[in-house]
Amino acid sequence: MPHRHKAGIRASSIRARKSIPAPEALAMSRAAAKLALAVEELAGARAVHIYLPMQAAGEMDTSSLAGGLLAMGIPLMVPVIEDDDEDEDEKKGGDWFQ
């Protein structure tokens, strides 16, 4: 029954992330991006893999991180998963990705 345990952990994590007020979550995302952009190894990166957040899961906003990486001239690799249940804006990654 490991899949049930994992599903429970995932559901708990999503609830915890969604309980954070939006302004606080955005501030936390920006602080995480600032820390990540300061990592010395990025200076020599040929590309960085990054995900686009799923808003329904309350995931971290990666737009500050992506913007900082692009400003450094680092190409981004973004996985795309098409899902008929998602709206068009979510598939495109929101406004910042275009």
C-alpha positions as CSV (number, residue, x, y, z in Angstrom):
1,M,0.0,0.0,0.0
2,P,2.9,2.5,-0.5
3,H,0.9,4.4,-3.1
4,R,-1.7,5.3,-0.5
5,H,1.0,6.6,1.8
6,K,2.5,8.7,-0.9
7,A,-0.9,10.0,-1.9
8,G,-1.6,11.1,1.7
9,I,1.8,12.9,1.9
10,R,1.1,14.6,-1.4
11,A,-2.4,15.7,-0.3
12,S,-1.1,17.0,3.0
13,S,1.7,18.9,1.2
14,I,-0.8,20.5,-1.2
15,R,-3.0,21.6,1.7
16,A,-0.1,23.1,3.6
17,R,1.1,25.1,0.5
18,K,-2.4,26.3,-0.3
19,S,-2.8,27.5,3.3
20,I,0.0,30.1,2.9
21,P,-1.5,33.5,2.0
22,A,-0.7,34.5,-1.6
23,P,1.4,37.5,-0.7
24,E,3.5,35.4,1.7
25,A,3.8,32.6,-0.8
26,L,5.0,35.0,-3.5
27,A,7.6,36.5,-1.1
28,M,8.8,33.0,-0.2
29,S,9.1,32.2,-3.9
30,R,11.1,35.3,-4.6
31,A,13.4,34.7,-1.6
32,A,14.0,31.1,-2.9
33,A,14.8,32.5,-6.3
34,K,17.3,35.0,-4.9
35,L,19.1,32.2,-3.0
36,A,19.1,29.9,-6.1
37,L,20.4,32.7,-8.4
38,A,23.3,33.3,-6.0
39,V,24.6,29.7,-6.5
40,E,28.1,30.1,-8.0
41,E,27.7,27.0,-10.3
42,L,25.1,28.8,-12.3
43,A,27.7,31.1,-13.8
44,G,28.9,28.2,-16.0
45,A,25.6,26.6,-16.7
46,R,24.8,25.9,-20.4
47,A,21.1,25.4,-19.5
48,V,18.8,25.0,-16.5
49,H,15.8,22.7,-16.2
50,I,12.9,24.4,-14.5
51,Y,9.2,23.6,-14.0
52,L,6.2,25.8,-14.4
53,P,4.1,25.7,-11.3
54,M,0.7,24.0,-11.1
55,Q,-1.5,26.6,-9.5
56,A,-4.0,24.1,-8.4
57,A,-1.3,22.4,-6.3
58,G,-0.1,25.7,-4.8
59,E,3.4,25.2,-6.1
60,M,6.1,27.8,-5.8
61,D,6.0,30.6,-8.3
62,T,9.1,30.1,-10.5
63,S,8.8,33.3,-12.5
64,S,11.4,35.2,-10.5
65,L,13.8,32.3,-10.9
66,A,13.2,32.0,-14.6
67,G,13.5,35.7,-15.2
68,G,16.8,35.8,-13.3
69,L,18.2,32.9,-15.2
70,L,17.1,34.4,-18.6
71,A,18.7,37.7,-17.5
72,M,21.9,35.8,-16.9
73,G,21.7,34.5,-20.5
74,I,21.0,31.0,-19.4
75,P,18.6,29.0,-21.6
76,L,15.8,27.2,-19.8
77,M,14.5,23.7,-20.4
78,V,10.8,23.4,-19.4
79,P,8.9,20.1,-19.4
80,V,5.5,20.3,-20.9
81,I,2.7,17.9,-20.0
82,E,-0.5,18.3,-21.9
83,D,-3.7,17.5,-19.9
84,D,-7.1,17.9,-21.3
85,D,-8.3,19.0,-17.8
86,E,-6.0,22.1,-17.7
87,D,-7.0,25.4,-19.2
88,E,-5.0,27.0,-22.0
89,D,-3.3,29.6,-19.7
90,E,-2.0,26.8,-17.4
91,K,-0.6,24.8,-20.5
92,K,1.3,27.9,-21.6
93,G,2.7,28.5,-18.2
94,G,0.8,31.7,-17.5
95,D,1.6,35.2,-18.8
96,W,5.3,35.2,-17.8
97,F,6.3,32.3,-20.0
98,Q,5.2,33.7,-23.3
